[in-house]
Amino acid sequence: MSRKVSKRKLKAELKEKRKKQIVSLVLAFLMVISLVGIFFGDTSMGAQDFRYEGHRFEMVQNQFGETFFRTRINREDVLFYALPQDALRLRTEGSLAQVINNAQQFTFSTDEDPFLSQPVDEIRFGLLQYANKPSSIASLESNSTLPTITCADATVQHPVFEIIIANQTDIVAHDTGCVQIAVRQIDLRVLRDRFLFTTLGIIEE
Protein backbone atom coordinates (compact mmCIF):
# COMPACT_ATOMS: atom_id res chain seq x y z
CA MET A 1 0.00 0.00 0.00
CA SER A 2 2.80 2.38 0.91
CA ARG A 3 4.54 1.65 -2.42
CA LYS A 4 1.39 2.64 -4.39
CA VAL A 5 1.10 5.84 -2.41
CA SER A 6 4.76 6.69 -2.98
CA LYS A 7 4.42 6.04 -6.74
CA ARG A 8 1.39 8.30 -6.94
CA LYS A 9 3.18 10.94 -4.93
CA LEU A 10 6.22 10.69 -7.23
CA LYS A 11 4.04 11.03 -10.36
CA ALA A 12 2.28 14.05 -8.88
CA GLU A 13 5.59 15.67 -8.01
CA LEU A 14 6.95 15.07 -11.53
CA LYS A 15 3.78 16.47 -13.08
CA GLU A 16 3.99 19.57 -10.92
CA LYS A 17 7.67 19.97 -11.75
CA ARG A 18 6.90 19.82 -15.50
CA LYS A 19 4.22 22.48 -15.08
CA LYS A 20 6.66 24.77 -13.31
CA GLN A 21 9.28 24.22 -16.03
CA ILE A 22 6.75 25.08 -18.76
CA VAL A 23 5.62 28.19 -16.92
CA SER A 24 9.25 29.25 -16.43
CA LEU A 25 9.99 28.82 -20.14
CA VAL A 26 6.94 30.83 -21.13
CA LEU A 27 7.86 33.62 -18.73
CA ALA A 28 11.44 33.65 -20.00
CA PHE A 29 10.21 33.86 -23.59
CA LEU A 30 7.89 36.75 -22.76
CA MET A 31 10.70 38.58 -20.97
CA VAL A 32 13.00 38.24 -24.00
CA ILE A 33 10.26 39.44 -26.36
CA SER A 34 9.51 42.44 -24.16
CA LEU A 35 13.20 43.40 -23.99
CA VAL A 36 13.55 43.14 -27.76
CA GLY A 37 10.50 45.35 -28.09
CA ILE A 38 11.94 47.96 -25.75
CA PHE A 39 15.18 48.31 -27.67
CA PHE A 40 14.17 47.58 -31.24
CA GLY A 41 10.42 47.64 -31.51
CA ASP A 42 8.23 50.32 -32.98
CA THR A 43 4.49 50.56 -33.18
CA SER A 44 2.60 51.58 -36.26
CA MET A 45 0.14 54.40 -35.65
CA GLY A 46 -2.52 53.07 -38.01
CA ALA A 47 -3.53 55.26 -40.92
CA GLN A 48 -0.91 57.91 -40.19
CA ASP A 49 0.71 57.67 -43.63
CA PHE A 50 2.24 60.51 -45.63
CA ARG A 51 3.55 60.74 -49.17
CA TYR A 52 6.18 62.88 -50.83
CA GLU A 53 7.26 62.57 -54.47
CA GLY A 54 6.33 58.87 -54.65
CA HIS A 55 7.81 58.00 -51.23
CA ARG A 56 5.48 56.67 -48.55
CA PHE A 57 6.19 57.59 -44.93
CA GLU A 58 4.53 55.80 -42.05
CA MET A 59 4.33 57.40 -38.62
CA VAL A 60 5.68 55.00 -36.00
CA GLN A 61 6.40 55.19 -32.31
CA ASN A 62 9.03 53.32 -30.32
CA GLN A 63 8.65 51.92 -26.82
CA PHE A 64 9.86 55.19 -25.31
CA GLY A 65 7.05 57.18 -26.93
CA GLU A 66 9.29 58.86 -29.53
CA THR A 67 7.65 59.43 -32.92
CA PHE A 68 9.45 58.83 -36.23
CA PHE A 69 8.60 58.67 -39.91
CA ARG A 70 9.60 55.41 -41.57
CA THR A 71 10.13 54.73 -45.26
CA ARG A 72 11.87 52.02 -47.27
CA ILE A 73 14.94 52.75 -49.35
CA ASN A 74 16.49 49.86 -51.29
CA ARG A 75 14.52 47.35 -49.17
CA GLU A 76 15.78 48.91 -45.95
CA ASP A 77 13.75 50.78 -43.33
CA VAL A 78 15.04 54.31 -42.73
CA LEU A 79 13.76 56.47 -39.88
CA PHE A 80 13.46 60.26 -39.90
CA TYR A 81 12.46 62.79 -37.28
CA ALA A 82 10.53 64.88 -39.81
CA LEU A 83 8.92 64.67 -43.24
CA PRO A 84 10.64 65.98 -46.40
CA GLN A 85 8.21 68.89 -46.64
CA ASP A 86 9.20 69.92 -43.11
CA ALA A 87 12.91 69.73 -43.92
CA LEU A 88 12.34 71.89 -47.00
CA ARG A 89 11.13 74.70 -44.73
CA LEU A 90 14.72 75.27 -43.62
CA ARG A 91 15.84 78.33 -45.54
CA THR A 92 18.51 77.28 -48.04
CA GLU A 93 20.61 79.15 -50.59
CA GLY A 94 22.63 77.29 -53.19
CA SER A 95 22.63 73.54 -53.79
CA LEU A 96 23.39 71.27 -50.84
CA ALA A 97 22.97 68.28 -53.15
CA GLN A 98 25.66 69.54 -55.51
CA VAL A 99 28.13 69.96 -52.64
CA ILE A 100 27.43 66.43 -51.35
CA ASN A 101 27.50 64.77 -54.78
CA ASN A 102 30.79 66.39 -55.87
CA ALA A 103 32.62 65.62 -52.63
CA GLN A 104 34.94 62.77 -51.77
CA GLN A 105 35.00 63.52 -48.06
CA PHE A 106 33.79 66.21 -45.65
CA THR A 107 34.83 68.22 -42.63
CA PHE A 108 32.29 69.41 -40.08
CA SER A 109 33.60 72.40 -38.19
CA THR A 110 31.54 73.77 -35.29
CA ASP A 111 31.74 76.29 -32.47
CA GLU A 112 31.78 73.21 -30.19
CA ASP A 113 28.36 73.91 -28.73
CA PRO A 114 27.40 70.64 -26.92
CA PHE A 115 23.97 70.65 -28.57
CA LEU A 116 25.65 70.08 -31.96
CA SER A 117 27.49 66.90 -31.01
CA GLN A 118 24.75 64.28 -31.56
CA PRO A 119 23.11 65.73 -34.71
CA VAL A 120 26.51 66.22 -36.37
CA ASP A 121 27.44 62.63 -35.54
CA GLU A 122 24.14 61.43 -37.04
CA ILE A 123 24.73 63.46 -40.21
CA ARG A 124 28.25 62.06 -40.55
CA PHE A 125 27.00 58.52 -40.04
CA GLY A 126 24.29 59.01 -42.67
CA LEU A 127 26.76 60.33 -45.24
CA LEU A 128 29.04 57.37 -44.62
CA GLN A 129 26.24 54.79 -44.65
CA TYR A 130 24.26 56.04 -47.64
CA ALA A 131 26.87 57.90 -49.73
CA ASN A 132 29.97 55.97 -48.62
CA LYS A 133 31.76 59.26 -47.97
CA PRO A 134 33.85 59.72 -44.79
CA SER A 135 34.10 62.87 -42.75
CA SER A 136 36.08 64.45 -39.92
CA ILE A 137 35.32 67.00 -37.24
CA ALA A 138 37.10 70.27 -36.55
CA SER A 139 36.59 73.49 -34.67
CA LEU A 140 35.94 77.10 -35.57
CA GLU A 141 37.69 78.12 -32.36
CA SER A 142 41.43 78.82 -32.52
CA ASN A 143 42.05 77.66 -28.94
CA SER A 144 40.45 74.24 -29.41
CA THR A 145 42.13 70.85 -29.06
CA LEU A 146 40.57 70.00 -32.44
CA PRO A 147 42.08 71.21 -35.72
CA THR A 148 40.91 74.71 -36.63
CA ILE A 149 39.31 74.51 -40.06
CA THR A 150 37.04 77.05 -41.76
CA CYS A 151 35.46 77.61 -45.14
CA ALA A 152 38.75 79.13 -46.26
CA ASP A 153 40.07 75.55 -46.34
CA ALA A 154 37.16 74.14 -48.37
CA THR A 155 37.47 72.60 -51.82
CA VAL A 156 34.90 71.02 -54.12
CA GLN A 157 36.32 67.56 -53.39
CA HIS A 158 36.63 68.24 -49.65
CA PRO A 159 33.84 70.59 -48.53
CA VAL A 160 33.73 72.23 -45.11
CA PHE A 161 30.45 72.59 -43.24
CA GLU A 162 30.62 75.45 -40.75
CA ILE A 163 27.83 74.93 -38.19
CA ILE A 164 26.88 77.22 -35.32
CA ILE A 165 23.88 77.59 -33.00
CA ALA A 166 21.91 80.74 -33.80
CA ASN A 167 18.51 82.41 -33.41
CA GLN A 168 17.38 81.41 -36.90
CA THR A 169 18.19 78.60 -39.30
CA ASP A 170 19.95 79.29 -42.59
CA ILE A 171 21.88 76.99 -44.92
CA VAL A 172 24.14 78.69 -47.46
CA ALA A 173 25.91 76.35 -49.89
CA HIS A 174 28.65 77.77 -52.11
CA ASP A 175 29.95 76.03 -55.24
CA THR A 176 33.46 76.31 -53.77
CA GLY A 177 32.62 73.55 -51.25
CA CYS A 178 31.89 75.91 -48.38
CA VAL A 179 28.57 75.40 -46.58
CA GLN A 180 27.69 77.82 -43.78
CA ILE A 181 24.92 76.67 -41.45
CA ALA A 182 23.32 78.65 -38.65
CA VAL A 183 20.74 76.52 -36.84
CA ARG A 184 18.28 76.90 -34.00
CA GLN A 185 18.34 74.19 -31.35
CA ILE A 186 14.78 73.12 -32.19
CA ASP A 187 15.81 72.59 -35.85
CA LEU A 188 18.79 70.32 -35.17
CA ARG A 189 16.94 67.06 -35.87
CA VAL A 190 15.33 68.53 -38.98
CA LEU A 191 18.78 69.62 -40.16
CA ARG A 192 19.97 66.02 -39.81
CA ASP A 193 16.97 64.89 -41.90
CA ARG A 194 17.63 67.59 -44.52
CA PHE A 195 21.08 66.10 -45.08
CA LEU A 196 19.74 62.52 -45.26
CA PHE A 197 16.82 63.38 -47.56
CA THR A 198 19.29 65.07 -49.90
CA THR A 199 21.85 62.25 -49.71
CA LEU A 200 19.19 59.62 -50.46
CA GLY A 201 17.75 61.61 -53.35
CA ILE A 202 14.34 62.01 -51.71
CA ILE A 203 14.73 65.79 -51.88
CA GLU A 204 15.99 66.81 -55.31
CA GLU A 205 17.38 70.27 -55.93
Backbone as JSON, one array per atom type, in Angstrom:
{
  "sequence": "MSRKVSKRKLKAELKEKRKKQIVSLVLAFLMVISLVGIFFGDTSMGAQDFRYEGHRFEMVQNQFGETFFRTRINREDVLFYALPQDALRLRTEGSLAQVINNAQQFTFSTDEDPFLSQPVDEIRFGLLQYANKPSSIASLESNSTLPTITCADATVQHPVFEIIIANQTDIVAHDTGCVQIAVRQIDLRVLRDRFLFTTLGIIEE",
  "N": [[0.82, -1.2, 0.0], [1.9, 1.24, 0.81], [3.85, 1.5, -1.14], [2.32, 2.0, -3.46], [1.2, 4.45, -2.81], [3.51, 6.01, -2.63], [4.38, 5.89, -5.29], [2.31, 7.22, -6.59], [2.58, 9.69, -5.41], [5.1, 10.4, -6.33], [4.62, 10.57, -9.1], [2.84, 12.71, -9.11], [4.48, 14.74, -8.14], [6.38, 14.89, -10.2], [4.74, 15.69, -12.29], [3.91, 18.2, -11.4], [6.37, 19.46, -11.34], [7.0, 19.52, -14.07], [5.03, 21.27, -14.96], [5.83, 23.64, -13.69], [8.28, 24.01, -14.98], [7.43, 24.48, -17.62], [5.93, 26.81, -17.29], [7.99, 28.52, -16.45], [9.59, 28.59, -18.75], [7.85, 29.83, -20.55], [7.51, 32.33, -19.32], [10.15, 33.25, -19.44], [10.47, 33.46, -22.21], [8.57, 35.45, -22.78], [9.74, 37.57, -21.41], [12.1, 37.97, -22.87], [11.03, 38.71, -25.36], [9.74, 41.08, -24.65], [11.94, 42.67, -23.92], [13.31, 42.84, -26.35], [11.41, 44.28, -27.74], [11.49, 46.71, -26.35], [14.0, 47.77, -27.0], [14.22, 47.57, -29.78], [11.77, 47.64, -30.98], [8.99, 49.09, -32.78], [5.9, 50.84, -33.04], [3.25, 50.82, -35.22], [1.22, 53.58, -36.17], [-1.33, 53.24, -37.18], [-3.41, 54.63, -39.61], [-1.75, 56.72, -40.16], [-0.22, 57.8, -42.5], [2.01, 59.27, -44.88], [2.84, 60.98, -47.92], [5.43, 61.77, -50.26], [6.59, 62.91, -53.22], [6.32, 60.33, -54.44], [7.33, 58.71, -52.42], [6.5, 56.83, -49.6], [5.67, 57.49, -46.29], [5.46, 56.27, -43.06], [4.02, 56.91, -39.96], [5.5, 56.09, -36.95], [6.01, 54.77, -33.64], [8.28, 54.37, -31.01], [9.13, 52.24, -28.15], [9.63, 54.05, -26.19], [8.01, 56.13, -26.58], [8.76, 57.94, -28.53], [8.3, 59.59, -31.62], [8.58, 58.75, -35.05], [9.22, 58.94, -38.62], [8.86, 56.52, -40.99], [10.31, 55.05, -43.85], [10.96, 53.08, -46.81], [14.01, 52.37, -48.3], [15.73, 51.05, -50.91], [14.97, 48.46, -50.03], [15.32, 48.68, -47.31], [14.5, 49.77, -44.06], [14.27, 53.13, -43.15], [14.57, 55.65, -40.77], [13.21, 58.82, -39.91], [13.17, 62.03, -38.31], [11.48, 63.98, -39.16], [9.26, 64.99, -41.86], [9.88, 65.16, -45.45], [8.78, 67.55, -46.52], [8.76, 69.15, -44.28], [11.48, 69.42, -43.74], [12.22, 70.88, -45.96], [11.44, 73.38, -45.31], [13.47, 74.64, -44.04], [15.45, 77.4, -44.48], [17.28, 77.75, -47.41], [20.1, 78.48, -49.39], [21.67, 78.16, -52.53], [22.99, 74.95, -53.66], [22.76, 72.2, -51.78], [22.78, 69.54, -52.43], [24.47, 69.42, -54.65], [26.95, 70.05, -53.51], [27.29, 67.82, -51.81], [27.22, 65.67, -53.65], [29.46, 66.14, -55.3], [31.59, 65.81, -53.67], [34.35, 64.07, -52.08], [35.06, 63.58, -49.52], [34.28, 64.96, -46.23], [34.44, 67.8, -43.97], [33.31, 68.67, -40.81], [32.93, 71.52, -39.13], [32.57, 73.12, -36.1], [31.28, 75.45, -33.58], [31.67, 74.16, -31.3], [29.53, 73.89, -29.6], [27.72, 72.05, -27.22], [25.21, 71.06, -27.92], [25.36, 70.48, -30.58], [26.73, 68.15, -30.97], [25.52, 65.44, -31.07], [23.58, 65.6, -33.32], [25.38, 66.27, -35.43], [27.05, 64.04, -35.45], [25.16, 62.13, -36.26], [24.54, 63.04, -38.81], [27.03, 62.72, -40.07], [27.3, 59.94, -39.87], [25.15, 59.15, -41.5], [25.96, 60.13, -44.03], [28.18, 58.55, -44.44], [27.07, 55.97, -44.38], [25.05, 55.98, -46.41], [26.09, 57.36, -48.61], [28.64, 56.57, -48.73], [30.8, 58.16, -47.99], [33.41, 59.48, -46.18], [34.01, 61.49, -43.18], [35.33, 64.19, -41.15], [35.84, 65.85, -37.98], [36.11, 69.23, -36.85], [37.13, 72.41, -35.47], [35.82, 75.73, -35.09], [37.0, 77.39, -33.41], [39.97, 78.93, -32.37], [41.45, 78.22, -30.17], [41.01, 75.57, -29.61], [41.23, 72.0, -28.91], [40.83, 70.51, -31.1], [41.51, 70.37, -34.66], [41.71, 73.54, -36.28], [39.56, 74.53, -38.62], [38.15, 76.18, -41.38], [35.8, 77.67, -43.72], [37.57, 78.73, -45.47], [39.35, 76.78, -46.0], [38.06, 75.01, -47.61], [37.33, 72.83, -50.38], [36.05, 71.75, -53.58], [36.17, 68.98, -53.74], [36.61, 68.36, -51.12], [34.59, 69.45, -49.06], [33.75, 71.94, -46.54], [31.73, 72.12, -43.74], [30.52, 74.65, -41.97], [29.13, 75.01, -38.86], [26.97, 76.54, -36.61], [25.21, 77.37, -33.55], [22.32, 79.36, -33.6], [19.92, 82.12, -33.69], [18.16, 81.84, -35.75], [17.51, 79.64, -38.54], [19.61, 78.97, -41.21], [20.87, 77.84, -44.29], [23.61, 78.02, -46.27], [24.96, 77.25, -49.23], [27.9, 77.13, -51.03], [29.4, 77.02, -54.29], [32.05, 76.53, -54.1], [32.53, 74.61, -52.25], [32.15, 75.33, -49.7], [29.97, 75.37, -46.97], [27.83, 77.14, -45.07], [26.21, 77.04, -42.04], [23.73, 78.13, -39.94], [21.9, 77.35, -37.14], [18.91, 76.81, -35.31], [18.32, 75.48, -32.05], [15.97, 73.91, -31.88], [15.72, 73.06, -34.46], [17.62, 71.18, -35.0], [17.35, 68.36, -35.32], [15.79, 68.3, -37.6], [17.55, 69.42, -39.38], [19.44, 67.38, -39.54], [17.82, 65.49, -40.87], [17.41, 66.87, -43.25], [19.9, 66.73, -44.5], [20.03, 63.9, -44.84], [17.76, 63.32, -46.43], [18.51, 64.66, -48.73], [20.91, 63.33, -49.39], [19.94, 60.76, -49.92], [18.44, 61.22, -52.13], [15.77, 61.79, -51.95], [14.85, 64.37, -51.52], [15.17, 66.5, -54.14], [17.22, 68.82, -55.75]],
  "CA": [[0.0, 0.0, 0.0], [2.8, 2.38, 0.91], [4.54, 1.65, -2.42], [1.39, 2.64, -4.39], [1.1, 5.84, -2.41], [4.76, 6.69, -2.98], [4.42, 6.04, -6.74], [1.39, 8.3, -6.94], [3.18, 10.94, -4.93], [6.22, 10.69, -7.23], [4.04, 11.03, -10.36], [2.28, 14.05, -8.88], [5.59, 15.67, -8.01], [6.95, 15.07, -11.53], [3.78, 16.47, -13.08], [3.99, 19.57, -10.92], [7.67, 19.97, -11.75], [6.9, 19.82, -15.5], [4.22, 22.48, -15.08], [6.66, 24.77, -13.31], [9.28, 24.22, -16.03], [6.75, 25.08, -18.76], [5.62, 28.19, -16.92], [9.25, 29.25, -16.43], [9.99, 28.82, -20.14], [6.94, 30.83, -21.13], [7.86, 33.62, -18.73], [11.44, 33.65, -20.0], [10.21, 33.86, -23.59], [7.89, 36.75, -22.76], [10.7, 38.58, -20.97], [13.0, 38.24, -24.0], [10.26, 39.44, -26.36], [9.51, 42.44, -24.16], [13.2, 43.4, -23.99], [13.55, 43.14, -27.76], [10.5, 45.35, -28.09], [11.94, 47.96, -25.75], [15.18, 48.31, -27.67], [14.17, 47.58, -31.24], [10.42, 47.64, -31.51], [8.23, 50.32, -32.98], [4.49, 50.56, -33.18], [2.6, 51.58, -36.26], [0.14, 54.4, -35.65], [-2.52, 53.07, -38.01], [-3.53, 55.26, -40.92], [-0.91, 57.91, -40.19], [0.71, 57.67, -43.63], [2.24, 60.51, -45.63], [3.55, 60.74, -49.17], [6.18, 62.88, -50.83], [7.26, 62.57, -54.47], [6.33, 58.87, -54.65], [7.81, 58.0, -51.23], [5.48, 56.67, -48.55], [6.19, 57.59, -44.93], [4.53, 55.8, -42.05], [4.33, 57.4, -38.62], [5.68, 55.0, -36.0], [6.4, 55.19, -32.31], [9.03, 53.32, -30.32], [8.65, 51.92, -26.82], [9.86, 55.19, -25.31], [7.05, 57.18, -26.93], [9.29, 58.86, -29.53], [7.65, 59.43, -32.92], [9.45, 58.83, -36.23], [8.6, 58.67, -39.91], [9.6, 55.41, -41.57], [10.13, 54.73, -45.26], [11.87, 52.02, -47.27], [14.94, 52.75, -49.35], [16.49, 49.86, -51.29], [14.52, 47.35, -49.17], [15.78, 48.91, -45.95], [13.75, 50.78, -43.33], [15.04, 54.31, -42.73], [13.76, 56.47, -39.88], [13.46, 60.26, -39.9], [12.46, 62.79, -37.28], [10.53, 64.88, -39.81], [8.92, 64.67, -43.24], [10.64, 65.98, -46.4], [8.21, 68.89, -46.64], [9.2, 69.92, -43.11], [12.91, 69.73, -43.92], [12.34, 71.89, -47.0], [11.13, 74.7, -44.73], [14.72, 75.27, -43.62], [15.84, 78.33, -45.54], [18.51, 77.28, -48.04], [20.61, 79.15, -50.59], [22.63, 77.29, -53.19], [22.63, 73.54, -53.79], [23.39, 71.27, -50.84], [22.97, 68.28, -53.15], [25.66, 69.54, -55.51], [28.13, 69.96, -52.64], [27.43, 66.43, -51.35], [27.5, 64.77, -54.78], [30.79, 66.39, -55.87], [32.62, 65.62, -52.63], [34.94, 62.77, -51.77], [35.0, 63.52, -48.06], [33.79, 66.21, -45.65], [34.83, 68.22, -42.63], [32.29, 69.41, -40.08], [33.6, 72.4, -38.19], [31.54, 73.77, -35.29], [31.74, 76.29, -32.47], [31.78, 73.21, -30.19], [28.36, 73.91, -28.73], [27.4, 70.64, -26.92], [23.97, 70.65, -28.57], [25.65, 70.08, -31.96], [27.49, 66.9, -31.01], [24.75, 64.28, -31.56], [23.11, 65.73, -34.71], [26.51, 66.22, -36.37], [27.44, 62.63, -35.54], [24.14, 61.43, -37.04], [24.73, 63.46, -40.21], [28.25, 62.06, -40.55], [27.0, 58.52, -40.04], [24.29, 59.01, -42.67], [26.76, 60.33, -45.24], [29.04, 57.37, -44.62], [26.24, 54.79, -44.65], [24.26, 56.04, -47.64], [26.87, 57.9, -49.73], [29.97, 55.97, -48.62], [31.76, 59.26, -47.97], [33.85, 59.72, -44.79], [34.1, 62.87, -42.75], [36.08, 64.45, -39.92], [35.32, 67.0, -37.24], [37.1, 70.27, -36.55], [36.59, 73.49, -34.67], [35.94, 77.1, -35.57], [37.69, 78.12, -32.36], [41.43, 78.82, -32.52], [42.05, 77.66, -28.94], [40.45, 74.24, -29.41], [42.13, 70.85, -29.06], [40.57, 70.0, -32.44], [42.08, 71.21, -35.72], [40.91, 74.71, -36.63], [39.31, 74.51, -40.06], [37.04, 77.05, -41.76], [35.46, 77.61, -45.14], [38.75, 79.13, -46.26], [40.07, 75.55, -46.34], [37.16, 74.14, -48.37], [37.47, 72.6, -51.82], [34.9, 71.02, -54.12], [36.32, 67.56, -53.39], [36.63, 68.24, -49.65], [33.84, 70.59, -48.53], [33.73, 72.23, -45.11], [30.45, 72.59, -43.24], [30.62, 75.45, -40.75], [27.83, 74.93, -38.19], [26.88, 77.22, -35.32], [23.88, 77.59, -33.0], [21.91, 80.74, -33.8], [18.51, 82.41, -33.41], [17.38, 81.41, -36.9], [18.19, 78.6, -39.3], [19.95, 79.29, -42.59], [21.88, 76.99, -44.92], [24.14, 78.69, -47.46], [25.91, 76.35, -49.89], [28.65, 77.77, -52.11], [29.95, 76.03, -55.24], [33.46, 76.31, -53.77], [32.62, 73.55, -51.25], [31.89, 75.91, -48.38], [28.57, 75.4, -46.58], [27.69, 77.82, -43.78], [24.92, 76.67, -41.45], [23.32, 78.65, -38.65], [20.74, 76.52, -36.84], [18.28, 76.9, -34.0], [18.34, 74.19, -31.35], [14.78, 73.12, -32.19], [15.81, 72.59, -35.85], [18.79, 70.32, -35.17], [16.94, 67.06, -35.87], [15.33, 68.53, -38.98], [18.78, 69.62, -40.16], [19.97, 66.02, -39.81], [16.97, 64.89, -41.9], [17.63, 67.59, -44.52], [21.08, 66.1, -45.08], [19.74, 62.52, -45.26], [16.82, 63.38, -47.56], [19.29, 65.07, -49.9], [21.85, 62.25, -49.71], [19.19, 59.62, -50.46], [17.75, 61.61, -53.35], [14.34, 62.01, -51.71], [14.73, 65.79, -51.88], [15.99, 66.81, -55.31], [17.38, 70.27, -55.93]],
  "C": [[0.86, 1.26, 0.0], [3.53, 2.62, -0.4], [3.65, 2.37, -3.43], [1.27, 4.13, -4.08], [2.34, 6.62, -2.83], [4.87, 6.89, -4.49], [3.5, 7.18, -7.18], [1.97, 9.66, -6.55], [4.31, 11.38, -5.86], [5.71, 11.23, -8.55], [3.5, 12.45, -10.23], [3.37, 15.1, -8.79], [6.23, 15.96, -9.37], [6.06, 15.94, -12.41], [3.84, 17.95, -12.7], [5.29, 20.24, -11.34], [7.65, 20.38, -13.22], [6.11, 21.12, -15.72], [5.04, 23.73, -14.78], [7.71, 25.09, -14.37], [8.66, 24.91, -17.25], [6.43, 26.54, -18.49], [6.88, 29.06, -16.94], [9.72, 29.57, -17.84], [9.14, 29.89, -20.81], [7.27, 32.23, -20.62], [9.18, 34.15, -19.29], [11.29, 34.15, -21.42], [9.58, 35.24, -23.65], [8.83, 37.87, -22.34], [11.64, 38.97, -22.11], [12.27, 39.08, -25.05], [10.05, 40.89, -25.94], [10.78, 43.28, -24.23], [13.54, 43.78, -25.42], [12.66, 44.29, -28.2], [10.95, 46.69, -27.57], [13.06, 48.58, -26.56], [14.99, 48.47, -29.17], [12.77, 47.77, -31.8], [9.91, 49.02, -31.83], [6.8, 49.92, -33.26], [3.9, 51.45, -34.25], [1.43, 52.36, -35.66], [-1.02, 54.43, -36.64], [-2.43, 53.78, -39.35], [-2.69, 56.52, -41.06], [0.18, 57.75, -41.25], [0.8, 58.99, -44.38], [3.01, 60.16, -46.89], [4.26, 62.0, -49.64], [6.92, 62.36, -52.06], [7.41, 61.04, -54.66], [6.84, 58.06, -53.47], [6.72, 57.99, -50.17], [6.15, 56.68, -47.19], [5.1, 57.17, -43.94], [4.96, 56.33, -40.68], [4.39, 56.21, -37.66], [6.16, 55.56, -34.67], [7.15, 54.06, -31.63], [8.52, 53.15, -28.89], [8.85, 53.05, -25.81], [8.92, 56.35, -25.62], [7.55, 58.17, -27.95], [8.67, 58.55, -30.89], [8.65, 59.64, -34.05], [8.62, 58.64, -37.48], [9.47, 57.65, -40.64], [9.27, 55.25, -43.05], [11.13, 53.65, -45.64], [12.7, 52.53, -48.44], [15.81, 51.53, -49.65], [16.24, 48.69, -50.33], [14.98, 47.47, -47.72], [14.93, 50.0, -45.31], [14.68, 51.9, -42.89], [14.1, 55.2, -41.92], [14.2, 57.94, -39.93], [12.67, 60.9, -38.77], [11.33, 63.62, -37.89], [10.23, 64.36, -41.22], [9.73, 65.56, -44.19], [10.11, 67.41, -46.51], [8.54, 69.78, -45.44], [10.66, 70.34, -43.25], [13.12, 70.81, -44.98], [12.03, 73.29, -46.49], [12.38, 75.4, -44.2], [15.23, 76.14, -44.77], [17.21, 77.95, -46.09], [18.84, 78.11, -49.28], [21.69, 78.27, -51.21], [22.16, 75.84, -53.17], [23.42, 72.67, -52.82], [23.69, 69.95, -51.54], [24.23, 68.31, -54.01], [26.94, 69.41, -54.69], [28.37, 68.51, -52.21], [27.85, 65.51, -52.49], [28.92, 64.93, -55.34], [31.92, 66.04, -54.92], [33.14, 64.19, -52.58], [34.94, 62.52, -50.27], [34.6, 64.9, -47.53], [34.49, 66.52, -44.34], [33.69, 69.03, -42.04], [32.99, 70.22, -38.99], [32.55, 73.2, -37.43], [32.17, 74.71, -34.26], [31.79, 75.49, -31.17], [30.66, 73.36, -29.16], [27.95, 72.46, -28.48], [26.12, 70.16, -27.59], [24.21, 70.14, -30.0], [26.25, 68.68, -32.06], [26.69, 65.74, -31.61], [24.25, 64.46, -32.99], [24.23, 65.69, -35.75], [26.99, 64.78, -36.54], [26.45, 61.85, -36.4], [24.25, 61.79, -38.52], [25.94, 62.75, -40.81], [28.02, 60.57, -40.8], [26.13, 58.28, -41.27], [25.05, 59.17, -43.97], [27.67, 59.14, -45.52], [28.22, 56.15, -45.02], [25.59, 54.82, -46.02], [25.01, 56.63, -48.84], [28.28, 57.35, -49.76], [31.07, 57.04, -48.66], [32.12, 59.59, -46.52], [33.89, 61.2, -44.46], [34.92, 62.98, -41.47], [35.45, 65.64, -39.23], [36.46, 67.95, -36.93], [36.4, 71.37, -35.76], [36.76, 74.82, -35.39], [36.71, 77.96, -34.59], [39.21, 77.89, -32.46], [42.1, 78.18, -31.31], [41.54, 76.26, -28.63], [41.54, 73.16, -29.5], [41.94, 70.19, -30.42], [41.28, 70.88, -33.47], [41.15, 72.39, -36.02], [40.78, 74.77, -38.14], [38.07, 75.35, -40.35], [36.75, 76.89, -43.25], [36.62, 78.04, -46.04], [39.55, 77.91, -46.7], [39.26, 74.62, -47.25], [37.57, 74.03, -49.83], [36.24, 71.84, -52.28], [34.96, 69.55, -53.73], [36.29, 67.32, -51.89], [35.92, 69.46, -49.05], [33.99, 70.72, -47.01], [32.35, 72.76, -44.75], [30.71, 73.35, -41.93], [29.23, 75.49, -40.1], [27.9, 75.62, -36.83], [25.43, 77.27, -34.87], [23.53, 79.06, -33.13], [20.42, 80.91, -33.49], [17.59, 82.09, -34.58], [18.2, 80.43, -37.73], [18.37, 79.02, -40.76], [21.03, 78.34, -43.07], [22.34, 77.7, -46.2], [25.24, 77.82, -48.05], [26.57, 77.07, -51.06], [29.24, 76.69, -53.03], [31.44, 75.8, -55.03], [33.65, 75.16, -52.77], [32.41, 74.06, -49.84], [30.38, 75.91, -48.13], [28.49, 75.99, -45.17], [26.28, 77.58, -43.25], [24.77, 77.32, -40.09], [22.01, 77.94, -38.32], [20.22, 76.76, -35.43], [18.3, 75.52, -33.34], [17.15, 73.32, -31.74], [14.79, 72.57, -33.61], [16.93, 71.57, -36.06], [18.42, 68.97, -35.79], [16.47, 67.2, -37.31], [16.52, 68.76, -39.9], [19.4, 68.27, -40.52], [19.17, 65.36, -40.93], [17.17, 65.56, -43.26], [18.85, 67.02, -45.23], [20.74, 64.71, -45.63], [18.78, 62.48, -46.45], [17.58, 63.73, -48.84], [20.23, 63.97, -50.35], [21.15, 61.09, -50.38], [18.44, 59.96, -51.73], [16.26, 61.79, -53.18], [13.99, 63.47, -51.98], [15.7, 66.07, -53.03], [16.04, 68.31, -55.52], [17.65, 70.61, -57.39]]
}
